[in-house]
Amino acid sequence: MKEIYYPSRELSRQARIKNMCEYNDLMEWAKEDYEGFWDHWAKEKLEWIEPYGKVLDESNAPFYKWFVGGKLNITEQCIDRHIDKRKNKAAIIFEGDRGDKQIITYLELYRNVNRFANLLRNEFGVKKGDRVVLYMPMIPEAAYAMLACARIGAIHSVVFGGFSAEALRDRIIDAQAKVVITADGAYRKGAPYMLKPTVDTALEEGCDSVEKVLVVQRNNEDVVWIGGRDYSYNELIENQPDVCEPEVMDSEDPLFLLYTSGSTGKPKGVQHSQAGYILWAQMTMEWVFDVKENDTFWCTADIGWITGHTYIVYGPLAAGATTVMFEGVPTYPDAGRAWKMVEEYKINQFYTAPTAIRVLHKLGEHEPEKYDLSSLRILGTVGEPIDPPAWKWYYDVVGGGRCSIVDTWWQTETGGHMISPLPGATPVKPACATFPLPGIMAEVLERDGTPVATGEQGLLCITKPWPSMIRTIWGDPERFKKSYFGDVVKDGKAVYFSGDGAVVDEDGYITIIGRVDDVINVSGHRLGTAEIESAIKKHPHVAEVAVVGKPDPIKGESIFAYIVLKDDVADSLGEEVELSKEINDVIAREIGNIAKADAIVVVPGLPKTRSGKTMRRILRAIAKGEPITQDISTLEDPSIVEKIEEAVRCAG
Ligand code: PRX
């Protein structure tokens, strides 16, 4: 039986959802009248240019449509509608790596986004439906660029700045982007780093769709300029008018693509649409973070991930809040950086990943005590399972025992939070995502759609469509169907399966176990084993490879690679250290540093069934140093298991 933490009376009093009765009422309403529930919120929350005719169209499931026929422009939701009341309010507080600061009011945001939109529309000829790839550091111009695309109806696709030129190229080609927006570089740990050269390399091959590259000059380091292709944002923005007519968008027009890893093949372009996404981004800011008019909200994610999209840019701005954007890392110049910022900006909600919490805990257990963190009300965590010790430290030391912790479970595909405590209502068990949010029908099921028995692990599914859900995989509707609606059938209907395993306890609390497919989660970064394996296979000496995740006390999981060498080199190669370095260089080149393996072990073969399937469960157990419990007699060569164990022991 886990301890239970109740929200303080103070938090409950001011929260939008104040207790579990209110939560249950909302849930009942959604269950009884699903469309009526969403209709209510879409009418109450969104600024429509033209009303929608139908709330939910299920006729072509699983290609669901929401708020059908409605017209809007979500930048009006995020910016224009705030101008009357909030024009001098800080929309974005930016802090640079080296401590430089900028406050951007809603009126300034309006101008900056409109000018950026005019630049794209008038100078670059970007039109509704065109794809624009962003490869940007964490600077305000990244947010302006996203919103400028939305203003003119272009579809943005942000690629995390840690991805390599190859990975960037793949995404540009898949999206057939017309424009790439980047920066010369930015600053990290006090020193400049570069982005533009990576774009140059990416564009060397196969990116014929790209007509123009826009470069924000952030660190003013030297970069190569290619005439007729590369343009300086800082120069072009000067002459742009302050007002740009918003494009009238359909509820279901695509808003953005965000590439994420699956269990097979290349990363997939998760496609989100306009109305449903912005509705849920705003509602979760209100329900889960209980954001209030004078609150300052800080999400430490990078805008290259969904968390940055929904909870740095779209959600906070739609809610009219003040959002903090930070270029640096929370451990530079020391482990007090994040807490210093909380004190300085009087942050009310702080949202980060368990890896960051574990690192900050390890590097500065008592560091938070040196700062005034009394402004904090709600602490959020996301991206990977949090362990009870990290949770406790977050609660006791960072939150001073006063704050609610919201352990938010969601995914790139879900657009916004799905399962999370409500800060003023939910009695929380440490390291437990608790209950689905009102309107979200999350269930833990067996493959045949029956609810899993209490305490047993099952498949985490969402059994009804929801407004902010993925609409399709860009250019590959069949893969969309197969990836998400191919595993679990409930009452004769294919339901969304997340790829995660979860357990429901005797009180109905949901605890997320983690991925049950071939996706691994390193420091909250989602990586496909297939993707890493295909990178490693590019090394000329590698015949076969299998990658698994190994539990890691800080990163959650680390990457463990088993390599079989080609016959002609197997005997002659003695230096595994060199080989490991070379293989990691290949991974860095093909994907990025985030996908480098922590362990690379050369083995004589992989444990395969007679039909040729690699038994990853065996490899996972060996990586963990656990005894093999599964039946190995069905393997083509059962003796291989011992040989692999021996190789891992020797690699030590
Ligand atoms: O395994 C789950 C884990 O992160 C995966 C989604 O990764 P991504 O699409 O990159 O989005 C991350 C940010 C929303 C999920 O399938 N995950 C996310 N939140 C949690 C989590 N695991 C446990 N607890 C969470 N709160």
Boltz pocket constraint, residues with backbone or C-beta under 6 A from the ligand:
constraints:
  - pocket:
      binder: B
      contacts: [[A, 260], [A, 305], [A, 306], [A, 307], [A, 381], [A, 382], [A, 383], [A, 384], [A, 385], [A, 386], [A, 407], [A, 408], [A, 409], [A, 410], [A, 411], [A, 412], [A, 413], [A, 419], [A, 433], [A, 498], [A, 499], [A, 500], [A, 512], [A, 514], [A, 515], [A, 521], [A, 524], [A, 525], [A, 526]]
      max_distance: 6.0
